Amino acid sequence: MLTASGASANNGTKATPSLQADILGDWREEVVWRAEDSSELRIYTTTDVTEHRMYTLMHDAVYRLGIAWQNVGYNQPPHTGFYLGEGMQTPEKPNIYTR
């Protein structure tokens, strides 16, 4: 269980982090809090090794939209556009192009 000593939430009554998202791109979510004195942002991630491989959650349009609404004050956890859990099918290759 994460303690996050010295970290502070942005919304005191709900104690929400600055951001919860798959920002490092391995499909597992990280959480970002600011330091109590607001001098730094802290990224907390798991140290557990995973045997599961898939595209990042940010490749999923539904998930990206969830991160956007979370970031503008409507703090609800982001969801994916596919089932993510035990017995899941491998998600399709994302249809994303860059120029």
GINOR-V31920 format. One record per backbone hydrogen bond with DSSP energy under -0.5 kcal/mol. CO is the residue of the C=O (numbers start at 1). NH is the residue of the N-H. Records with the same first field share a line. If there is no record, write none. Layout:
CO->NH + NH
//
This chain:
4->7
6->36
8->34
10->12
11->14 + 15 + 16
16->10 + 11
19->32
21->23 + 30
30->21
31->44
32->18 + 19
33->42
34->8
35->38
40->35
42->33 + 44
44->31
56->59
57->60
59->61
60->64
61->65
62->66
63->67
64->68
65->69
66->70
67->71
68->72
69->72 + 74
70->73
73->75
74->76
83->85
85->88
94->96
//
